[in-house]
């Protein structure tokens, strides 16, 4: 993740980065076109997939707030989550 900043306050972790998040899943054709144009966007996680991964790793209170659209259907995001002790 480019320009990533991580802040820890007790069990609260906040990550701010510039990785795009797909608003919806990509079709095989869309993914192939993006891989040729921008591999970073082609491998972006969906919001639901990213949240599920954090929750699967034991994080709670997950929030994903889009900050700006970086390409159609993709946005930078601030991700916050707590990891119980």
C-alpha positions, 0 to 999 in steps of 0.5 A, a space after each residue: 500500500 503506497 503512502 500507508 500510515 498506521 496509528 495504534 491507540 491501545 487496541 484501536 488500529 487506524 490505517 490510512 492508505 492510497 490503495 483503491 477499493 473496488 465498489 463491486 466485483 470485476 468481471 474477467 474482462 474488466 480485470 484483464 483490461 485493468 491488469 494491462 492498464 493498472 495492475 494495482 487497481 486490478 488486484 484491489 479488494 472489494 469493500 465487502 471482501 476487505 471487511 470480511 478479511 479483517 473480521 476473519 483475522 479477529 478484528 472488530 468494529 471495522 469501518 471503511 470510509 471512502 476518501 476520494 474516487 481514484 478511478 471509476 468504481 475505485 476509491 482510496 479509503 481510511 480503514 479502522 478496526 479494533 483487535 481485542 486483546 
